[in-house]
Amino acid sequence: MANKTIPRIRTLLLLAVSAITFPSLANAGSYLYTVIDDGSQSGQKVTFSFDETTLASSGKVTSGFFNVTGGPPFAFGWNSAHAATCLGIQYPNFACAGWNFNNRPTGVVVDAFSVGSFLSTGTYTGRVDGLTVEISSIPEPSAVAVLGSGLLFVAGGLWRKQRS
């Protein structure tokens, strides 16, 4: 009877670890924004990234850019609202996103986006000036640790099963 109880306990533990591990991966630690400008307005193809802790409906970032290719960004702004304003430029009937490439009012690329853009992870493509914004979630380190320990538990169980 004891021999049948141990595999049942192992199965219950495996199910418990799986139930804890996979839902925790849905919680993002932060969000990675990647901005791609095809150069149609600025004359230079540029890509850069930055992290944000939340998915805000609007915002402005002036530092913390990385993976920069092309030209240095001095600011990036976005706004998901109807008739939004980004970096001082308003788009009637649209949301907007834009970046400043020379730290002057004349060095701003702003593009129109669908209202409600930037409120969830995904890829958002501008309507006019070749600007694309990709937003992806970055899992918390603790979620990755729980996943790793869960996978080790499963691997250990499979290894023991093959040995017997």
C-alpha positions, 0 to 999 in steps of 0.5 A: 500500500505504501508503494502506491501512495508515493507515486500518487504524492509525486503526481500531486506535487507535480501538478501543484508545481505546474499550477504554480509555475505557468500562471506566474509567467503571465505576470510581466516584470516590465515591458520592452519597447522597441522603436523602429523608424524606417527613415522616410521622414527623418532621413535615417533608419533608426532602432532603439529600445527602452524598458517601462514598468507598466503599460501606460496610456501615454508617456515620455522617456528621455533616458535609458535607451539601449540597442541604439542603431542609426542615430541617438534618440533624445526623447520618445513619447506616446499617447493612446488617446483620440486627438493625442499630442506627442512631443508637442505635435497633435494628431486629430482623430488619432493616437500618436508616438514620436521621437526626437533625433537632434534635441531640437523642435525641428528634429521630431518624427511623430506618426499617427496610430490607431486610437487605443494603441500601446495599451497591450503588448504587440506591434503597432505600425504608424499610418504615415511616417514609417514608425513602428513600436513593438511592446513585449513583456519581460517576465519577472526573475522569480517567475523564471526561477519557479519555471526552472525549478518546476522543470527540474522537478519534472525531469527528476521524476522522469529520470527516476521513472526510467531507472525503475 
